[in-house]
Amino acid sequence: MRDLEARYRAYIDCLNRQDWAELGSFVDAEATHNGRRVGLTGYRQMLERDHRDIPDLVFRIDLLLIDPPMIGARLSFDCHPAGSFLGLPVNGRRVAFTENVFYRFADGRIAEVWSVIDKAAIEAQL
């Protein structure tokens, strides 16, 4: 269990460093996101787009539950999306929100991700 926690924390660190070359050591080549196969390439593109749209994006772990091979996490964000975010006209304003996300690991890599962002929290701030 500690190995999986260390692995996940290293993955979050990889995201925060934007070390896309290392992402493949954490994400499976056939990964799915919310039931859709995106593969490592699509997963990387999604994260690159997130960082492009939110220049000060930092992933913070608020809550972490581990039941191998599954991880559940509540991630928090406090950032300034540059334009529209989740269809909302944020346009550089500061917003704080959370994401509830579940991961299934296989062979040490993320194989499946299910994610829900608290859009209502953002709407309330606008």
N, C-alpha and C positions, 0 to 999 in steps of 0.2 A: 504494500500500500504506500509506503514512504517513497518507493521508487517511482510510482505513478505520480505522486504529488510533486516530486522533484522534477520529473519530466514535464509536467504541466506548467510549473513555475518557470522552467527554462523556455518553454514555448511562449509564454506571455512576455518574457524578457526579449525573445527573438522578435516578437511583434513590435514591442516598444522601441527596439533598436532599428526596426525596419530592415533587418538582415534577411532579405528575400532569398539570398543564395543558401541560407541555412534552413529555410522553411521546409524543404523536402525531408529533413531528418525528423520532423514532427508531424507532417501531414502525409497521408497515404496518397499514392498516385491516382487512386480511384475514389477519392473522398466524395461524400455527399454533404449537401447543406440544405436543411429543411426539406429532405426527401428528393432533392434534385442532384443528379450526379454532376459535379463541377470539376472533379479531378484536381490535382495539384495546381495545374495551370490556371484554372478558373478560380480556385481558392486564392491563389496569389494575386490575380487580377482584382478580385473583390477587395482584398486588403490594401493593395496599392491605391485603388480608387478611394477607399475610405480615408487613407492618409492624405491623398491629394485634395479631397473635399473638406477634410478637417485637419488643417496643418498642425494643430496642437493636440492631436489625438494621443491619449495615453490610456492604456488598459490597466485598471486597478482591480484587484481581487478583493471583494467585500466578504464573500462567503464561499467556502469551498467544501464540497461533500464528495467523498471518494468511496466507491463500491466497485472495485475492479470487475470488469474492464471499463466501468462507467465513471464519469466525473460530472458533477453538477456544480455550477458556479453562478454567482451573482457578481457581475462586473459593473463597476461604476465609472462614469465619464463626466468630466467637467471641462467643456471645450467651447470653441467658437467655429462652428461649421461655416464655410465661406459663402455658400449660397443657399439653395434649397436643400433640405435634409428630410428624408422620408416624406417628401411632398409638401413640406412646411417651409415657409419663407423665413428662415432663420437669418440669413444674410449677415453673418459675422457677429451676431449677438451671442452672448454667453448663455449656454444651457447646461444643465446638469440632468443626467438621466441614468437609468440602469438597463442592463441586458441580463436576462436569465437564459442560461445556455447549458445544454447537456452535450456531452461528448461520449462516443464509444471508441475506445482504443483497440487496435488489433496489431499485434507484433510491434508494440511500442509506438505506433503512430495513430493519429486521429483518422478514423475511418468514416465516422458519421458525426454530424453536428446538427442540433436542433436549437434554434435561437429565436427569442422574442425580445424586442426592444420596447421599453415603456414609452410609447409615442404620446400617451396622454400626459405624461409628466412634462414633455417638451411643449405640447400645446398649451398647457397651463401657464408656462413661463412666457409665452408669446402674447 
